[in-house]
Amino acid sequence: METKEIHISDYHYDLPDERIAKFPEPQRDHSKLLIYNKGKVGEDVFWHLPQYLPKGGLMVMNNTKVIQARLHFRKSDAYGQPTGALIEIFLLEPFVPADYEQMFQQTSRCQWLCLVGNQKKWKEGPLFRKLEIRNETIDIRATRLGEHGTSQLIDFEWSVTPSSSSNGEESGVKGVSFAEILDAMGELPIPPYLNRETQESDKTTYQTVYSKIKGSVAAPTAGLHFTQRVLDDVDARGIEREELTLHVGAGTFKPVKSETIGEHAMHTEYIAVRRHTVERLLAHQCEAIAVGTTSVRTLESLYYMGLKLENDPTLSAEALHVCQWEPYEHVASITPQKALQNLLAWYDRNGESVLHSSTQIIIAPGYDYKIVKMLITNFHQPQSTLLLLVSAFVHGDWRKIYDYALAHDFRFLSYGDSSLLIP
């Protein structure tokens, strides 16, 4: 069967609500660890993970950081008092400026593609809200500019309230950044299937201990189990660690609603990969231990970017975007080594140390993995593209893994337990 003809109903399993972990284990590395090794299934605890990894290997982790992407406003009455309907604006991706790092440094205005909750109540006019930042009052205005695909384009503008500066002196807070705006008014977006409100503890537990680069609206959850103790043990075994960045979008929760996956549109995700990471991959014979499906999609996308460069070395970073079906429509005519060498030449030719691009890759049965040789991942939703990715990795043996997990009290989804998969 061709990959596009796969029926998503073949990837269903019964997941009782009580098996979905609503909160993480009190100690991250005390979660259970399922070990799938060439068809054999067993279990351990996560802090023992390093002993199952090959000495001298290369572990690749996604260092993205979840932003407080849920913003709440209230419609104002005729007197400017916030007494109307509650409107939620959910940030999806930056629009102006489009670069994440530049976006969070903006000090007066920016535009985002967003989802809008209770949209019917927001028919016209801007929304306003006041914030207290550094003992000053900040006025923020949100204006809806119109539809942009399936999203809404929202313009945000903010400034210091004039009366909040004493004696008519100019306030020193005019440089307040959008990152500070989010920290002051945003809410961390925990997954919808947890069916609960975000709690203060989620600000810590829903971030990996190595998160650095702001931009995700969902955590790369395979990394949530790592503690400094586990990372130290990884280092002690001579396993090299590299980080890359893939900003996880809300599309990661998008269900497959079509009968076959050929009709499912994958979401685009933005990646940043350092030249040094590509060098280390080459030094390790292009073989990686991937922490999470986001790392998988980034690493495997690198091969297809290198394949593009084989045909046209002059491509821009934007043109290296990997489309959904590229891996199935183009013959993998070069080795992973040659693909990564092409990327190194791209860095040098463009004078870049970091590649900023994007991927829409879908990894499903029929896909031939090029770089990822081991995968650390959580347990995913039924009929999801992430379950398809796992099935492709273990050559269709996913039911053995999930049947074992269900029968042995493993906890599922974002705050659930972990697995190490060795095909």
Salt bridges, closest charged atoms under 4 A:
ASP14 OD1 - HIS12 NE2 3.26
ASP17 OD2 - LYS22 NZ 3.34
GLU25 OE2 - ARG411 NH1 3.93
ASP29 OD1 - HIS30 ND1 3.02
ASP29 OD2 - ARG229 NH2 2.95
GLU43 OE1 - LYS32 NZ 3.42
ASP44 OD1 - HIS48 ND1 2.75
GLU88 OE2 - ARG70 NH1 2.59
GLU88 OE1 - HIS72 NE2 2.91
ASP139 OD1 - LYS130 NZ 2.62
ASP155 OD1 - ARG109 NE 3.02
GLU157 OE1 - ARG141 NH2 2.53
GLU170 OE2 - LYS174 NZ 3.99
GLU180 OE2 - ARG134 NH2 2.96
ASP183 OD2 - LYS214 NZ 3.67
GLU200 OE1 - LYS203 NZ 3.52
ASP202 OD2 - ARG196 NH1 2.88
ASP235 OD2 - ARG241 NH2 2.81
GLU240 OE2 - ARG280 NE 2.72
GLU240 OE1 - HIS284 NE2 2.79
GLU242 OE1 - ARG274 NH2 2.83
GLU242 OE2 - HIS276 ND1 2.87
GLU243 OE2 - LYS212 NZ 2.86
GLU259 OE2 - HIS7 NE2 3.29
GLU269 OE2 - HIS267 NE2 3.26
GLU269 OE1 - ARG297 NH2 2.63
GLU279 OE2 - ARG275 NH1 2.06
GLU310 OE1 - LYS338 NZ 2.90
GLU326 OE2 - LYS308 NZ 3.12
GLU329 OE2 - LYS4 NZ 3.32
ASP348 OD1 - ARG275 NE 2.96
ASP368 OD2 - LYS370 NZ 3.73
ASP397 OD2 - LYS400 NZ 3.61
